[in-house]
Amino acid sequence: MTYVVTDNCVRCKYTDCVEVCPVDCFYEGENFLVIHPDECIDCGVCEPECPAEAIKPDTEPGLDKWLKINSDFAQIWPNITIKKDPMEGAKELDGEAGKYEKYFSPEPGAGD
């Protein structure tokens, strides 16, 4: 099992989760975070830290798409371990459906 970052992180990118991760398995895109599934130790400390509730265990139904997205982009995006401010407009976009299809950018973030 691993944890995955899902749709509601897109264009919010709260980073509360990265500070609590004991193995630094978060990677930063321009407007999204991912978890490297091979580095995640399934401790779950990140899940309750996410204000957008975008982090889920991959054992929940229907998360295969998110496992692939997290795995693919963790290979190419820079590691992030330090909390940053959320994206502008994060509160307004929280809970909007279909954010990945509407707003996702494959570009890397700055990392640490």
N, C-alpha and C positions, 0 to 999 in steps of 0.2 A: 504494500500500500504506500501511497504518497499523497501529498496534498497538492492541489492545483489551484491556480488563480483563474477566475472565470470572468464572464462578460462585464459585470458591474465595476470592475477595476478600470476599464477603458475610459480614458479622459477624466478620471478622478485621481488615480495613482496616489492614494494615501500610502505612506511608507512606514506606518507604525509597525508593520509586520517584520520589516527587515532588521530592526533593532533587537528584536527578541529571538531571532533565529540563532540557535547555538552552532549551526554548521554553515552559516552564510550561503545558503543555497538560492537566494533571490537574484534575479537578473533583470536589468532595466532596459525597457524600450522607451521610445519617445513619449508614448502616452499609455503605457501598460507595463505591469510587472509579471514575471513568470517565476515558477519554482522549477529547479532542475530535479527531475524525478529520481535520478540516480544518486543525488547528494542528500535529498530529504531523508531524515531519519524517522519520520512519522510521529514526531513528538506532539504535534498539534498546538504548540504554544502560539503559533502565528494566527490561527483561525479566529480566536476571540478578539485579537488585536485589530482586526480589519474593520474600520467603521462602516465600510460599504458591504460587509458580509460577502465578499467576493472569493474568499478562500474556502475550498471544500475538500473533504477527503475523496480520493478518486473511486472509492467504493460506492458512492452515491450513483444511482442510475443516470444514464445519459451524459456522463462526463468524459467519454472516450475522445470526443473532439478536443476537449480542453487539455487532456493529457498529451495529445499529439502537439497541440499548439505550445504548451509549456515546454515540452521536450525539444521541439524544433528550435524555438527562439532562445532557450537557455544555452544552446550550443554557440550562438553567434552574438548575443548581447553581452554587455559588460556586467560584472558583478556589482551589486549594491549592498552595502552593510550599514549605511548611515541614513537616518531619517531625514527627509526633505519635506518642504511644504507641499501640500497637495496641489494639483493643477487648478488654475483659475476656473471657476464655475463648477467645481466638483460637487458641491452640495446641490446645485440645481440639476445636475445630470444623474445624481444618485437614484437608482431604481429605474431609469429609462430602459425600455426593452430594445434589444437589437443593437446595442452600442458597438459591438465588434464589427458588424457589417457596415454600420454607418461611419464610424470614426477611427477604427484601428489603423495604426501606422506600423509598418514593419521596420522602420528606421530604429537604430539603437539609441538608447539614452546616453547620458553622460557617465553613469556609474559613479563610483567613489572618486 
